[in-house]
Amino acid sequence: MVLYVPIGSICLFAWGARGSALYNALLGAVFAFLITLFCLILYFLIADIIAFSRKTFRFALTGTPPSTIHEGRRKVVRQLGIGLAAAPFFSFLYGMTRGRYNFTVRKVSLRFPDLPKAFDGLTIAQISDVHSGSFDNLAEVERGIQLIQAQQADLILFTGDYVNERAEEATALAPLFNALSAPLGKFAVLGNHDYGFSRSFSSTEEQASNHAKVRQQYASSGFQLLNNEHRWIERAGEKICLVGVENWGKPPFPQHGDLNLATQDVPDEAFKILMSHDPTHWDAHVLPFSKKIHLTLSGHTHGMQMGIDIPWLRFSFAKFIYPRWMDLYQEGERFLYVNRGFGWLGMPARVGIFPEITIFELKSA
């Protein structure tokens, strides 16, 4: 097992084209073995600490020298460790083969006392973090996009990160996303990866050119980008305001989001939905903002693509980086929803936290 990691890594970079099925399979296998090895090391370390502590405590109480562990007990400890390590190993294999395409529809119902009556029952589909350069199975992605359309939402919102960094990653997906339709329109905002990373480009001019092409990919996919601006959504003579900001995140991520510019000339009393890719923006600027933002939709964290996600227990190491890392948060009458993401980045797997399509239903209180 130990030898597999360097051997697999050499094969990965020698033969795997980034984003290909081979590349993702090799990378996933390396992750699976590393995680299994980590679990085994952690288990046996804890077992040794417990055994040493028990012997030391017994000697302190009785003065009896530590005895050698019975071979039968040692065998049980080893077998139990292997059994416990098998759980994350096979979970990771599932996450690598099926989990990353296990598109899950999550329905969220929210009530607002000041929602205009004409919008009572409004449905919104949110997707986020497509990361199109990671996909290696176009048929599975198309199935996920068809699942979005099957929800028949009134409004479709995409909260950023269409690509990993290169605009051409989205070329194959653009016609599929362009086929999506919603009566009240399709809108999007930029995520941090949509700007590219300077180290990946030979010059700032090349990076700027790539960024312009990424924006064009959104347009080719039928999404109207809201770059620090807003649009009025009208139904039955009443309006709500859809606000979109460019990415705002803590360094090293871009901080181009401007709420003041995006809500310019928007009355304080208007009902507002904000698209902002990074959930850290909510605590830093949205909650203290002078104008009430009723609902903020974000993504970015992916739930770290690995964790426990069941109704009575949600855990991921993402929570130690992002206080608002997944699902719904509320402060007074203001809500934030952090989408789990449609695609993946880096680790080609979804272990316990699966790709998400969120369907919101807004109700008048």
C-alpha positions in Angstrom: 0.0 0.0 0.0 2.8 2.4 0.9 4.5 1.8 -2.4 1.3 2.4 -4.3 1.2 6.1 -3.6 4.5 7.1 -5.4 3.9 4.5 -8.1 0.4 5.8 -8.7 1.6 9.4 -8.6 4.2 8.7 -11.3 1.6 7.0 -13.5 -0.8 9.9 -12.9 1.5 12.6 -14.2 3.1 10.4 -16.9 0.0 9.1 -18.6 -3.0 11.0 -17.3 -4.3 14.0 -19.2 -5.9 16.4 -16.7 -9.7 16.0 -16.6 -9.6 12.6 -18.4 -11.2 9.5 -17.1 -7.7 7.9 -16.7 -6.4 11.0 -14.8 -9.4 11.0 -12.4 -9.2 7.3 -11.8 -5.5 7.4 -11.0 -5.9 10.5 -8.8 -8.9 9.0 -7.1 -7.0 5.8 -6.4 -4.1 7.8 -4.9 -6.6 9.6 -2.6 -8.3 6.4 -1.6 -5.1 4.7 -0.5 -3.8 7.8 1.3 -7.0 8.2 3.2 -7.1 4.5 4.1 -3.4 4.6 5.2 -4.2 7.7 7.3 -7.1 6.0 9.0 -5.0 2.9 9.8 -2.2 5.0 11.2 -4.6 7.0 13.3 -6.4 3.9 14.6 -3.2 2.1 15.6 -1.8 5.3 17.2 -4.9 5.6 19.3 -4.8 1.9 20.2 -1.2 2.2 21.3 -1.8 5.3 23.4 -4.8 3.5 25.1 -2.7 0.4 25.8 0.2 2.3 27.1 -2.0 4.5 29.3 -3.8 1.4 30.7 -0.4 -0.3 31.6 1.0 2.9 33.1 -2.2 3.5 35.2 -2.2 -0.2 36.4 1.5 0.0 37.4 0.9 3.3 39.3 -2.0 1.7 41.2 -0.6 -1.8 41.9 3.1 -1.6 41.3 2.8 -4.5 38.9 5.2 -4.3 36.0 3.4 -4.1 32.5 2.8 -7.5 31.0 3.0 -8.4 27.4 -0.2 -8.2 25.4 -1.7 -11.6 24.6 -1.2 -12.5 21.0 -5.0 -13.2 20.6 -5.8 -9.7 21.8 -3.2 -8.2 19.4 -4.8 -10.1 16.5 -8.3 -8.8 17.4 -6.9 -5.2 17.5 -5.3 -5.7 14.0 -8.5 -7.2 12.5 -10.6 -4.4 14.0 -8.3 -1.8 12.6 -8.4 -3.3 9.1 -12.2 -3.5 9.3 -12.6 0.1 10.4 -10.2 1.3 7.6 -12.3 -0.7 5.0 -15.3 1.6 5.6 -13.6 4.9 4.4 -11.9 2.9 1.6 -15.1 1.6 0.1 -16.9 4.8 0.8 -14.2 6.6 -1.2 -14.5 4.1 -4.0 -18.2 4.7 -4.2 -17.6 8.5 -4.1 -15.1 8.2 -6.9 -17.3 6.0 -9.2 -20.9 7.0 -8.4 -20.9 9.6 -5.8 -19.5 12.4 -7.9 -22.4 12.0 -10.4 -25.1 11.4 -7.7 -26.9 14.6 -8.4 -29.3 15.2 -5.5 -32.3 17.5 -5.5 -32.8 19.3 -2.2 -36.0 21.3 -1.6 -36.0 24.2 0.8 -39.2 26.1 1.7 -38.8 29.7 3.1 -41.4 32.1 4.4 -41.0 35.9 4.3 -43.6 38.4 5.8 -42.7 41.0 3.2 -42.6 38.8 0.1 -44.9 40.3 -2.6 -48.1 38.3 -2.9 -47.6 37.7 -6.6 -44.4 35.8 -5.8 -46.1 33.5 -3.2 -45.0 30.0 -4.4 -42.1 31.2 -6.5 -39.6 28.4 -7.2 -35.9 28.9 -7.8 -33.4 26.4 -8.9 -29.8 27.0 -7.7 -26.7 25.4 -9.0 -23.1 26.3 -8.1 -19.5 25.3 -8.7 -19.8 23.3 -11.9 -16.1 23.1 -12.4 -16.6 21.9 -16.0 -12.9 21.1 -16.5 -13.1 18.2 -14.0 -15.8 16.2 -15.7 -14.9 13.1 -17.6 -18.4 11.7 -18.5 -20.6 14.1 -20.5 -23.6 11.8 -20.5 -23.7 11.9 -16.7 -23.4 15.7 -16.7 -26.3 15.9 -19.2 -28.4 13.7 -16.9 -27.8 16.2 -14.1 -28.7 19.1 -16.3 -31.9 17.4 -17.4 -32.7 16.9 -13.7 -32.5 20.6 -13.2 -34.9 21.2 -16.1 -37.3 18.5 -14.7 -37.9 20.6 -11.6 -39.6 23.3 -13.8 -38.4 26.1 -11.6 -39.6 29.7 -12.3 -36.0 31.0 -12.1 -32.6 29.4 -12.5 -29.6 30.9 -10.7 -26.0 29.8 -11.0 -23.7 31.1 -8.3 -20.3 30.8 -10.0 -17.2 28.7 -10.8 -18.2 27.5 -14.3 -14.6 26.5 -14.9 -11.5 25.4 -13.0 -9.5 28.2 -14.7 -9.6 27.8 -18.6 -12.5 29.1 -20.6 -12.4 26.2 -23.1 -13.3 23.8 -20.3 -16.9 24.9 -20.6 -17.2 24.6 -24.4 -18.7 21.1 -24.4 -21.2 22.0 -21.6 -22.4 25.3 -23.0 -25.0 23.8 -25.4 -26.3 21.5 -22.6 -26.8 24.4 -20.2 -28.2 26.6 -23.0 -31.0 24.1 -23.3 -32.2 24.9 -19.8 -35.2 27.3 -19.6 -37.1 29.1 -17.0 -40.1 31.5 -17.3 -38.4 34.3 -15.3 -35.0 33.8 -16.7 -31.5 32.4 -16.0 -28.9 34.4 -14.2 -25.4 33.9 -12.9 -22.5 35.5 -11.0 -18.7 34.8 -11.2 -16.9 32.6 -8.8 -13.2 32.9 -7.8 -12.1 30.2 -10.3 -13.8 32.1 -13.2 -11.0 34.8 -12.9 -8.2 32.2 -13.4 -5.0 32.2 -11.4 -2.1 34.4 -12.5 0.4 31.6 -12.1 -1.4 29.6 -14.8 -1.0 32.3 -17.5 2.1 33.7 -19.2 0.9 37.3 -18.7 -1.8 39.4 -17.2 -3.1 40.1 -20.7 -3.6 36.3 -21.3 -5.4 36.0 -18.0 -7.6 38.9 -18.8 -8.4 37.4 -22.2 -9.3 34.1 -20.6 -11.6 35.8 -18.1 -13.4 37.6 -21.0 -13.9 34.2 -22.7 -15.3 32.7 -19.4 -17.9 35.5 -19.3 -18.7 34.6 -22.9 -19.2 31.0 -21.9 -21.9 32.0 -19.4 -23.6 34.0 -22.2 -23.3 31.0 -24.6 -25.0 28.9 -21.9 -27.9 31.2 -21.7 -27.1 32.8 -18.4 -27.1 36.6 -17.9 -24.2 37.6 -15.7 -24.9 40.1 -12.9 -21.6 41.8 -12.3 -22.3 44.1 -9.3 -25.7 44.9 -10.7 -29.4 44.0 -10.3 -32.4 43.0 -12.3 -36.1 43.5 -11.5 -38.1 40.3 -11.7 -41.8 41.0 -12.4 -44.9 38.9 -12.0 -48.5 39.9 -12.0 -47.7 43.6 -11.6 -45.3 43.2 -8.6 -41.5 43.1 -8.5 -38.7 41.6 -6.5 -35.0 42.5 -7.0 -32.4 40.0 -8.0 -28.9 41.2 -7.1 -25.6 39.8 -8.2 -22.1 40.6 -7.2 -18.7 39.6 -8.5 -16.7 37.3 -6.3 -15.8 38.5 -2.8 -13.8 36.2 -0.6 -11.1 36.4 2.0 -7.5 36.6 0.5 -6.1 35.1 -1.6 -9.5 35.1 -3.4 -10.7 38.1 -5.5 -12.6 40.9 -3.8 -14.5 42.5 -6.6 -18.0 42.3 -5.1 -19.6 45.7 -4.5 -23.0 45.7 -2.8 -23.3 49.5 -3.0 -22.9 49.4 -6.7 -25.1 46.3 -7.2 -28.0 47.8 -5.2 -27.7 51.4 -6.5 -31.2 53.0 -6.8 -32.8 49.9 -5.2 -35.3 51.0 -2.5 -34.6 49.7 1.0 -38.1 48.1 1.2 -37.7 46.1 -2.0 -37.6 42.3 -1.5 -34.0 41.3 -2.5 -32.3 38.0 -3.4 -28.5 38.1 -3.7 -26.2 35.8 -5.6 -22.7 35.9 -4.0 -20.4 33.0 -4.7 -18.4 33.0 -1.4 -20.4 32.6 1.9 -17.8 34.6 3.8 -19.2 37.6 2.1 -22.5 37.2 4.1 -20.9 37.8 7.5 -18.4 40.4 6.3 -20.7 42.6 4.2 -24.2 41.4 3.7 -25.4 41.1 7.3 -24.2 44.6 8.3 -25.3 46.1 4.9 -27.6 49.1 5.3 -30.2 47.6 2.9 -31.9 44.3 3.9 -31.0 41.4 1.8 -33.6 38.8 2.4 -32.0 35.7 0.9 -28.4 35.2 -0.1 -27.3 32.2 -2.3 -23.7 31.0 -2.2 -21.6 28.0 -3.0 -17.8 27.8 -3.0 -17.1 25.3 -0.2 -18.3 22.1 -1.8 -18.7 20.8 1.7 -15.1 19.8 1.1 -16.6 17.0 -1.0 -16.2 14.6 1.9 -18.1 14.3 5.2 -21.3 13.2 6.8 -24.5 14.6 5.4 -27.6 13.2 7.1 -30.6 15.1 8.7 -29.4 14.6 12.3 -25.7 14.8 11.7 -23.7 17.1 9.3 -20.0 17.2 9.5 -17.0 18.1 7.3 -13.6 19.5 8.0 -14.9 22.5 5.9 -16.5 23.8 9.0 -13.1 24.6 10.5 -12.4 26.9 7.5 -15.8 28.3 6.7 -18.2 29.0 9.6 -21.1 28.9 7.0 -20.0 25.9 5.1 -23.2 24.1 3.9 -27.0 24.3 3.9 -29.3 27.0 5.5 -28.4 29.7 8.0 -30.6 32.4 9.5 -30.0 35.6 11.3 -33.3 37.3 12.1 -35.2 37.6 8.9 -32.2 37.2 6.7 -31.2 33.8 5.2 -28.1 32.4 3.6 -28.0 29.1 1.7 -24.7 27.5 0.9 -25.0 25.0 -2.0 -22.9 21.8 -2.0 -21.9 22.3 -5.6 -22.7 20.6 -8.9 -19.2 19.4 -9.8 -16.0 18.7 -8.0 -12.4 20.1 -7.9 -9.1 18.4 -7.1 -10.2 15.2 -5.5 -12.3 13.3 -8.1 -14.9 12.1 -5.7 -17.9 13.0 -3.6 -17.8 11.0 -0.3 -21.0 11.5 1.7 -21.6 15.0 0.4 -23.1 14.7 -3.1 -23.6 17.2 -5.9 -26.6 19.3 -5.3 -29.5 21.0 -7.2 -31.4 23.2 -4.8 -35.0 24.0 -5.3 -36.4 26.9 -3.2 -40.0 27.7 -2.7 -40.7 31.1 -1.4 -43.9 31.6 0.6 -45.6 34.7 2.1 -45.8 34.4 5.8 
